[in-house]
Every structure is written in C-alpha cells, then in structure tokens.
C-alpha cells in the first residue's frame, strides 16, 4: 500500500471512531493513547483469526501456519535444533526466528508480535505467561590455542579476565550476566570488542586475535573451531561454573495456538 493510501485509511478510521490515532507534526510522532488501545485490540483480533485458521487445520489432522519465535542470542543453537525437530513432525509449519534481546522478547510476547520466546527465565513476567523450563545455561571460553596451556581442560574466570576478550554489547542480557559474574569476583576483564552476535567474536578467536565467552549449548552445536579450544569456565571459589536458567515462554491462551502446542510437545521430547 502506498503512503498516501495508508494515511487516508488512518484518517478514515479516525473520522469513523471520532478520535485521533496518531500524533502528528512534520513527521509521525507516535500513537495517541487511543491509538495504542486500538493497536492492542487489533492485534487480539488478528491473533484470534490466526488461532481459528490453525484450529480448522488441526480438525483435518494438520498442523500448519506461521510460528513467530523470539530467541536470545545465547539460545540460537538450541532453538535451531528444536525447529529441525518440529519440521520433522510438522513440515507445513513455517517458523520465523527473530534473534533479539530478552527485554524485546518480554514486550513482544505481551503485545502478541511473537508467539513464543526462548529466553532467560528471570526476564519473563509471572502471571500472564506460560513458562516451560529448558536447561541451565553455562559458559565456556573459546580462545586461540596460542593463548592457552595445552594441558588445561578448564579455566577460571580470573584467568579469562586477563585475556583480550570479545563479548556481546552491554545491552544484551548475556553481557549483563557476564558483567555481574566478573563484578562478583572483583574482576575487570579486558574487553577488546563488542557486537550484537557471536559470529564476529568466533571468527576473531579463530584468527588468533581474541578469546570469547560462549554458552555451552552454542559451543557444543558448533563443534571444534580450527585454531581454538573451548574450556569450561570455573571460579577459584567454586567447583562448578555459574549458570542461568533458559525457558520457553508464551502468552497464556485458551485454547493455545496449535503451532505453539506442537512446539511444546517437541520441546518436551527434545529436553528429555
């Protein structure tokens, strides 16, 4: 739809309802309170229509439709494996994976723009959301072989803090977790670069420039990376690595979307 046609649709809706939907100036300045209420209700209507389509397909013995999945960067490997399992059982489900922050996942679950989130359990608000525990996220150091003692199978956070590191940017939940771990141990790591994803850090580690800290699930899915080694991270004071719970979260609905229910069954079998 062209911009003039879209603007005309908005003005016609405003005239019909007798309210202003958008705040106007030289350019779009956002929605009014009434506009935000209309968007929330419209999303609910679209969600109901989506559920109806899926229920009709399910009555014919099919599971089909589009599944919007929000995933924190540290859980992308797990999510990819789950989606593969889902496609084996229900090949007609189209999954859209959006890798984003835990804060964005929380908001988008509540406003209905994603169906399911794979995120940190403590970032999901209780009450309106159904939560399924998945696994404990633990961490490994991926470093160039030249930076490591060949006999080591693990490394302390204290030793890792002395290496040149590439980490996620401070706005990402994983970075905040790592910052809290370092701070609790009174450490100031040498951060050489930051990014919104892990790929650049992995490539830099392979080239011998920096080390990086990855969730174990991602490191296991990647397998060996030429020129590097992956070591479990442990603190001097503790015998086990710090970890954080990852969950599957979706808005409570009755009935639940068939695509979401199917994903939950696949996840339950996969986690077992």
C-alpha positions as CSV (number, residue, x, y, z in Angstrom):
1,X,0.0,0.0,0.0
2,X,1.3,3.4,-0.9
3,X,2.0,6.1,1.8
4,X,-0.9,8.4,0.7
5,X,-3.4,5.5,0.6
6,X,-2.2,4.3,4.1
7,X,-2.6,7.8,5.5
8,X,-6.1,8.1,4.0
9,X,-7.0,4.8,5.7
10,X,-5.9,6.1,9.1
11,X,-7.8,9.4,8.6
12,X,-11.0,7.5,7.6
13,X,-10.7,5.3,10.7
14,X,-10.1,8.4,12.9
15,X,-13.3,10.0,11.4
16,X,-15.3,6.9,11.9
17,X,-14.2,6.4,15.6
18,X,-14.1,10.2,16.4
19,X,-10.6,10.0,18.0
20,X,-7.1,10.8,16.9
21,X,-5.0,7.6,16.4
22,X,-1.6,9.2,15.7
23,X,0.2,12.3,17.0
24,X,1.2,14.4,14.0
25,X,3.8,17.0,13.3
26,X,6.2,17.4,10.4
27,X,6.6,13.7,10.7
28,X,5.0,10.7,12.5
29,X,5.4,11.3,16.3
30,X,3.9,8.1,17.6
31,X,0.4,6.8,18.6
32,X,-2.0,8.5,20.9
33,X,-3.4,6.7,23.9
34,X,-6.5,5.8,21.9
35,X,-4.2,4.6,19.0
36,X,-2.3,2.3,21.3
37,X,-5.5,0.8,22.6
38,X,-6.8,0.3,19.1
39,X,-3.5,-1.5,18.1
40,X,-3.7,-3.8,21.2
41,X,-7.3,-4.7,20.3
42,X,-6.5,-5.1,16.6
43,X,-3.6,-7.5,17.5
44,X,-6.0,-9.5,19.6
45,X,-8.4,-9.8,16.7
46,X,-5.7,-10.9,14.3
47,X,-4.5,-13.4,16.9
48,X,-8.0,-14.9,17.2
49,X,-8.2,-15.1,13.4
50,X,-4.8,-16.9,13.4
51,X,-6.0,-19.3,16.1
52,X,-9.2,-20.0,14.1
53,X,-7.1,-20.9,11.0
54,X,-4.9,-23.2,13.0
55,X,-7.8,-24.9,14.7
56,X,-9.6,-25.6,11.4
57,X,-6.4,-27.1,10.0
58,X,-6.0,-29.2,13.2
59,X,-9.5,-30.5,12.8
60,X,-8.4,-32.0,9.5
61,X,-5.4,-33.6,11.2
62,X,-2.9,-31.0,10.0
63,X,-0.6,-28.6,11.9
64,X,0.1,-25.7,9.7
65,X,0.6,-21.9,10.0
66,X,3.3,-19.4,10.8
67,X,5.1,-19.6,14.2
68,X,6.9,-16.4,15.4
69,X,9.8,-17.4,17.6
70,X,11.9,-14.9,19.6
71,X,15.2,-16.2,20.8
72,X,18.0,-14.7,22.9
73,X,21.4,-14.9,21.0
74,X,22.8,-17.5,23.5
75,X,19.9,-19.9,22.8
76,X,20.1,-19.8,19.0
77,X,21.7,-23.3,18.7
78,X,19.1,-24.8,20.9
79,X,16.3,-23.1,19.0
80,X,17.7,-24.3,15.7
81,X,17.7,-27.9,16.9
82,X,14.2,-27.7,18.2
83,X,12.9,-26.1,14.9
84,X,14.5,-29.0,13.0
85,X,12.7,-31.5,15.2
86,X,9.4,-29.6,14.7
87,X,9.8,-29.7,10.9
88,X,10.4,-33.4,11.0
89,X,6.9,-33.9,12.7
90,X,5.0,-30.9,11.1
91,X,6.7,-29.9,7.9
92,X,4.0,-27.4,7.0
93,X,4.7,-25.1,9.9
94,X,6.7,-22.0,8.8
95,X,8.9,-20.8,11.7
96,X,10.2,-17.3,11.7
97,X,13.2,-17.0,14.1
98,X,13.9,-13.5,15.4
99,X,17.2,-13.3,17.4
100,X,16.8,-10.4,19.8
101,X,17.1,-9.2,23.4
102,X,15.3,-10.7,26.4
103,X,13.7,-7.3,27.0
104,X,12.3,-7.3,23.5
105,X,11.1,-10.8,23.8
106,X,9.2,-10.0,27.0
107,X,7.5,-7.0,25.4
108,X,6.7,-8.8,22.2
109,X,5.1,-11.8,24.0
110,X,2.8,-9.4,25.8
111,X,1.9,-7.4,22.7
112,X,1.4,-10.5,20.6
113,X,4.0,-9.9,17.9
114,X,5.8,-13.2,18.7
115,X,4.1,-16.4,19.7
116,X,6.9,-18.0,21.8
117,X,10.2,-16.9,23.3
118,X,13.3,-18.8,24.2
119,X,14.8,-16.6,26.8
120,X,16.1,-16.2,30.4
121,X,13.5,-17.4,33.0
122,X,14.0,-14.4,35.2
123,X,13.2,-12.0,32.4
124,X,9.7,-13.2,31.9
125,X,6.9,-11.6,34.0
126,X,4.8,-14.1,36.0
127,X,1.1,-14.4,35.7
128,X,0.3,-13.8,32.1
129,X,2.9,-16.1,30.6
130,X,3.2,-19.9,30.5
131,X,6.8,-20.9,31.2
132,X,8.5,-24.3,30.5
133,X,12.0,-24.8,31.9
134,X,14.5,-25.9,29.3
135,X,18.1,-26.0,30.6
136,X,20.7,-24.3,32.6
137,X,22.9,-22.0,30.5
138,X,26.6,-22.5,31.4
139,X,29.6,-20.9,29.8
140,X,32.9,-21.8,28.1
141,X,35.9,-19.8,27.0
142,X,36.7,-20.1,23.3
143,X,40.3,-19.0,22.8
144,X,43.1,-19.3,20.3
145,X,45.3,-22.3,21.1
146,X,48.3,-20.0,21.4
147,X,46.7,-18.2,24.4
148,X,46.2,-21.4,26.4
149,X,48.1,-24.0,28.3
150,X,47.8,-27.2,26.2
151,X,47.1,-29.3,29.4
152,X,44.1,-27.2,30.6
153,X,40.6,-28.6,30.3
154,X,39.0,-25.7,32.2
155,X,39.9,-22.1,33.1
156,X,39.0,-19.8,35.9
157,X,37.1,-16.6,35.4
158,X,40.1,-14.9,36.9
159,X,42.4,-16.2,34.2
160,X,39.8,-15.4,31.5
161,X,39.6,-11.8,32.6
162,X,43.3,-11.4,31.8
163,X,42.8,-12.4,28.2
164,X,41.7,-10.0,25.4
165,X,38.0,-10.6,25.0
166,X,35.3,-10.0,22.5
167,X,31.8,-10.0,24.1
168,X,28.2,-9.1,23.3
169,X,27.3,-5.5,23.6
170,X,26.2,-4.2,27.1
171,X,22.5,-4.0,26.1
172,X,22.4,-7.8,25.7
173,X,21.3,-10.0,28.7
174,X,24.2,-12.4,28.2
175,X,26.6,-9.5,28.6
176,X,24.9,-8.2,31.7
177,X,25.2,-11.8,33.2
178,X,28.9,-12.0,32.4
179,X,29.5,-8.5,33.8
180,X,27.7,-9.5,37.0
181,X,29.9,-12.6,37.3
182,X,33.1,-10.6,36.8
183,X,32.0,-7.9,39.2
184,X,31.1,-10.5,41.9
185,X,34.6,-11.8,41.6
186,X,36.0,-8.2,41.7
187,X,37.4,-8.6,38.2
188,X,37.7,-6.1,35.3
189,X,38.0,-8.0,32.1
190,X,40.0,-6.7,29.1
191,X,37.2,-6.2,26.5
192,X,38.6,-5.5,23.1
193,X,35.4,-5.6,21.0
194,X,31.7,-5.8,21.3
195,X,28.9,-7.0,19.0
196,X,25.3,-7.9,18.9
197,X,26.0,-11.6,17.9
198,X,28.6,-14.2,18.4
199,X,29.8,-14.8,14.8
200,X,32.4,-12.0,14.7
201,X,33.9,-13.0,18.0
202,X,34.2,-16.6,16.9
203,X,35.9,-15.6,13.7
204,X,38.3,-13.3,15.6
205,X,39.1,-16.1,18.0
206,X,39.8,-18.4,15.1
207,X,42.2,-15.8,13.6
208,X,44.0,-15.7,16.9
209,X,43.1,-12.1,17.9
210,X,40.9,-12.5,20.9
211,X,39.1,-15.0,23.2
212,X,35.3,-15.0,23.7
213,X,32.8,-16.5,26.1
214,X,30.1,-18.7,24.7
215,X,27.1,-20.5,26.1
216,X,28.0,-24.2,26.3
217,X,24.9,-25.1,24.1
218,X,26.3,-23.0,21.3
219,X,29.8,-24.3,21.6
220,X,28.6,-27.9,21.6
221,X,26.5,-27.2,18.5
222,X,29.4,-25.6,16.6
223,X,31.8,-28.3,17.4
224,X,35.6,-27.8,17.0
225,X,36.7,-24.4,15.6
226,X,40.0,-24.6,13.8
227,X,42.8,-23.0,15.8
228,X,40.9,-22.7,19.0
229,X,40.0,-24.6,22.1
230,X,36.9,-24.5,24.3
231,X,37.4,-24.6,28.1
232,X,34.8,-24.8,30.8
233,X,34.7,-21.7,33.0
234,X,35.0,-22.0,36.7
235,X,35.7,-19.6,39.5
236,X,38.5,-20.1,42.1
237,X,36.0,-20.1,44.9
238,X,33.5,-22.6,43.4
239,X,33.9,-26.1,41.9
240,X,31.1,-25.6,39.4
241,X,30.5,-23.0,36.7
242,X,27.9,-20.2,37.1
243,X,24.7,-20.9,35.1
244,X,21.4,-19.2,34.3
245,X,18.0,-20.9,33.5
246,X,16.6,-20.8,30.0
247,X,12.9,-21.3,29.4
248,X,10.2,-21.5,26.7
249,X,7.7,-18.7,27.3
250,X,4.3,-17.9,25.6
251,X,1.3,-15.8,26.4
252,X,-1.5,-17.8,28.2
253,X,-4.3,-18.5,25.7
254,X,-7.4,-20.7,25.8
255,X,-7.2,-22.6,23.6
256,X,-3.5,-22.5,22.9
257,X,-2.4,-22.0,19.3
258,X,-1.9,-25.4,17.7
259,X,1.6,-24.4,16.4
260,X,2.6,-23.4,20.0
261,X,1.2,-26.6,21.5
262,X,3.0,-28.7,18.9
263,X,6.3,-26.8,19.6
264,X,5.8,-27.5,23.3
265,X,5.4,-31.3,22.7
266,X,8.5,-31.3,20.5
267,X,10.5,-29.4,23.1
268,X,9.4,-31.7,25.9
269,X,10.6,-34.7,24.0
270,X,13.9,-33.0,23.0
271,X,14.7,-31.8,26.5
272,X,14.1,-35.4,27.9
